[in-house]
Each structure stands twice: as C-alpha cells, then as structure tokens.
Amino acid sequence: MPDSTKPQKILDALQQLLEEKSIQHISVSEIASKAGIGKGSIYYYFPSKDAIVDALIVRSYERPLQTAKNLSSQTNISSFTRMAMLFQACRNSSAIFLKQKHGSAASAEDLAFLHQKYLNYLVSELKPALTEIISQGIDCGEIHFDHPAALAEIALIVLAVKLDNSLVPSTPEETEETLKGLISLLEKGTGVPAGTLDYLSLIE
C-alpha cells in the first residue's frame, strides 16, 4: 500500500529547496534526498519535477480557494455577498503567494515561471465557482448579464494580476484605483446599484 505521507514529504522538500536555490537548479534527485526517500519513489507519485511544482502550488493555496468554491452552493447568501467573499478569498490567496515568493531564493525567471503557474491555477480553480454564483444571480433576477463565464474570467484575471502585483507592479493607490474601476464596471455591466460590491474587501 502506498505511503500517504510521502507525497507531502516530497512537497515539503521542494518548498525547502526553493528557499535555497532557483528551481532550474533543483533536481529530482535532490528533492528525493531532501525528502529522505528514494528517487524511484518520486516517480511513483509524480511523473516529473514540473508536476511536483504544480502540486506544491495546489497545496499552498488550497485552503482559501476551497472556501471560495464552497460559496457557490450557499444559495441562502445573496450572489453579491458571495462574489465579494470570493474576491476576498482571491486576495487572501495572492497574499499567501506574495509572502512565500519573497522568502524564495528563486531567480526572476523562476519567479515568472511560478507566477504563471499560480495565476493559471487561481483563475482555473475559481472561475467555475464564480460563474455559478453569477449564473444563480442571473436566474433569480439579481444580476443582468448574458455571459457569466466570460464575466467571471475577466474579473478573476484582473484581480489576480493586480493583487499579485508582479506582472504589472503598481503602488497601493494605483491598485486601489484599478479595483475601484473593476467593481464599477461589474456593477454597471450587471445592472446592480453602485456600492453593491464593496471594493474595500479587496484592499488590505
């Protein structure tokens, strides 16, 4: 029977190594050695180093994203409130990413690589939940918009990029202004009253 603790040991090992060197200089053998397991065991759980990186990203941001995904089933809460809560989960996830990234010894190239994986994971994981929330708002007449999936993707891309603050570095004031603009567009585009989505929940 597979040892259920080994995958976590492998992820722990990669996380520790990322604090010491760039990802391109980390080998599967080093990960195995750091984890205290044989190299062959690595490939039993993960097909490649890239897959280990993906799994580490999933583990790092699983908690805030799971909270967000659970919101789609809580129909007793208004769509607007759930959207704001999901946006807050997005901010929390970005804060975790930034904190871990600043403690990393990775090069600028490696950080860009990790950043791309993070953004892809964040948007792909949250999009179905936000789409469902928007669709529920449309069904009950709270939201007026014909393309819920597109709206969800646009909102999440803007949020992820601005809150992460790596791809387009901005001052806190510039970030706040962009988020105000996003919320205003969302409110006007969906036909809801101004102030329905509180942008302040996105700002630390």
Buried (B, 14 or more C-beta within 10 A) or exposed (E): EEEEEBBBBBBBBBBEBBEEBBBEEBEBEBBBBBBEBEBEBBEEBBEEBEEBBBBBBBBBBEEBBEBBBBBBEEBEEBBBBBBBBBBBBBBBBBBBBBEBBEEBEBBEEBBEBBBEBBBEBBBEBBBEBBBBBBBBBBEEEBBEBEEBBEBBBBBBBBBBBBBBBBEEEBEEEEBBEBBBEBBBBBBEBBEBEEEBBBBEBBEE
